[in-house]
Amino acid sequence: MKDTKQNIRYLGFESIEDGARKFDFAITGAGRESTRVSLVIPALMFTGVDKITFQESAKICYEKLRVLLNREKIEAPLRIRLTGDDIAQFRHVPRGRQRFPKA
């Protein structure tokens, strides 16, 4: 278990190559400098039948980063590219909405 509590702060996003989005976060903790981490969601994830919305993408990135911090120490600068599996794992699906269309 980690001895010091770490905080994750969302800094913002920007559109990058080919319509992908980069989400920046700062990780802080007592007695250490802030670590900047960027997570990238490919443009493809924002299209199609099961597309994610721009509004939910920061939350998905936050959840991915939170899980990574619980498993390992993160060193900066770091850039993580999310996959379809990450989206499926960390996406919150509201009640009444199907995650995948019926076959």
VENMO-V7255 format. One record per pair of residues at least 6 apart in sequence whose ideal C-beta (glycine too) atoms are under 8 Angstrom apart, sorted by the first residue. I is the first residue (numbers start at 0). GAP is how many residues later the second one is. D is the distance in whole Angstrom. If there is no record, write none. Layout:
BEGIN
i = {I | I}
gap = {GAP | GAP}
d = {D | D}
END
This chain:
BEGIN
i = {1 | 3 | 3 | 3 | 3 | 4 | 4 | 5 | 5 | 5 | 5 | 6 | 6 | 6 | 7 | 7 | 7 | 7 | 7 | 7 | 7 | 8 | 8 | 8 | 8 | 9 | 9 | 9 | 9 | 9 | 10 | 10 | 10 | 10 | 11 | 11 | 12 | 12 | 12 | 12 | 12 | 12 | 13 | 13 | 13 | 14 | 14 | 15 | 15 | 17 | 17 | 18 | 18 | 19 | 19 | 19 | 19 | 20 | 20 | 20 | 20 | 20 | 20 | 21 | 21 | 21 | 21 | 22 | 22 | 22 | 22 | 22 | 22 | 22 | 23 | 23 | 23 | 24 | 24 | 24 | 24 | 24 | 24 | 24 | 25 | 25 | 25 | 25 | 26 | 26 | 26 | 26 | 26 | 26 | 26 | 27 | 27 | 34 | 34 | 34 | 34 | 35 | 35 | 35 | 36 | 36 | 36 | 36 | 36 | 36 | 36 | 37 | 37 | 37 | 37 | 38 | 38 | 38 | 38 | 38 | 38 | 38 | 39 | 39 | 39 | 39 | 40 | 40 | 40 | 40 | 40 | 40 | 41 | 41 | 44 | 44 | 44 | 44 | 44 | 44 | 45 | 45 | 45 | 45 | 48 | 49 | 49 | 49 | 51 | 51 | 51 | 55 | 55 | 58 | 58 | 59 | 59 | 59 | 59 | 59 | 60 | 62 | 63 | 63 | 63 | 63 | 63 | 64 | 64 | 66 | 67 | 67 | 87 | 90 | 92}
gap = {68 | 25 | 26 | 27 | 28 | 24 | 25 | 21 | 22 | 23 | 63 | 20 | 21 | 22 | 17 | 18 | 19 | 54 | 57 | 58 | 61 | 16 | 17 | 18 | 19 | 13 | 14 | 15 | 48 | 52 | 13 | 14 | 15 | 25 | 11 | 12 | 8 | 9 | 10 | 11 | 44 | 45 | 7 | 8 | 10 | 6 | 7 | 6 | 24 | 24 | 25 | 24 | 27 | 20 | 21 | 22 | 23 | 19 | 20 | 22 | 25 | 33 | 36 | 16 | 17 | 18 | 57 | 15 | 16 | 17 | 18 | 34 | 35 | 38 | 12 | 13 | 14 | 11 | 12 | 13 | 14 | 36 | 37 | 40 | 8 | 9 | 10 | 11 | 7 | 8 | 9 | 10 | 38 | 42 | 47 | 6 | 7 | 39 | 40 | 41 | 43 | 40 | 41 | 42 | 28 | 37 | 39 | 40 | 41 | 42 | 43 | 39 | 40 | 41 | 42 | 22 | 25 | 26 | 40 | 41 | 42 | 43 | 39 | 40 | 41 | 42 | 11 | 16 | 19 | 20 | 41 | 46 | 39 | 40 | 6 | 7 | 12 | 37 | 39 | 42 | 6 | 7 | 8 | 11 | 52 | 49 | 50 | 51 | 8 | 35 | 39 | 35 | 36 | 31 | 33 | 22 | 26 | 27 | 30 | 31 | 21 | 27 | 16 | 18 | 22 | 25 | 26 | 9 | 15 | 23 | 6 | 12 | 11 | 8 | 6}
d = {8 | 5 | 5 | 7 | 8 | 6 | 7 | 6 | 7 | 4 | 6 | 7 | 5 | 7 | 6 | 8 | 6 | 6 | 6 | 6 | 7 | 6 | 5 | 8 | 7 | 7 | 8 | 6 | 6 | 7 | 4 | 6 | 6 | 8 | 8 | 6 | 5 | 6 | 5 | 7 | 8 | 7 | 7 | 5 | 8 | 6 | 8 | 5 | 7 | 8 | 5 | 3 | 7 | 6 | 6 | 5 | 5 | 7 | 5 | 8 | 8 | 7 | 6 | 5 | 7 | 5 | 8 | 7 | 5 | 8 | 7 | 7 | 6 | 4 | 7 | 7 | 5 | 7 | 5 | 8 | 7 | 7 | 7 | 6 | 5 | 7 | 6 | 8 | 7 | 4 | 8 | 6 | 8 | 7 | 6 | 5 | 8 | 6 | 7 | 4 | 8 | 5 | 6 | 8 | 6 | 6 | 7 | 8 | 5 | 8 | 7 | 8 | 7 | 5 | 7 | 4 | 6 | 6 | 8 | 5 | 8 | 6 | 6 | 7 | 5 | 7 | 7 | 5 | 7 | 7 | 5 | 8 | 7 | 7 | 7 | 5 | 8 | 7 | 7 | 6 | 6 | 8 | 7 | 8 | 6 | 7 | 6 | 7 | 7 | 6 | 6 | 7 | 7 | 8 | 7 | 7 | 7 | 6 | 5 | 6 | 7 | 4 | 7 | 6 | 5 | 8 | 5 | 8 | 8 | 8 | 6 | 8 | 8 | 8 | 5}
END
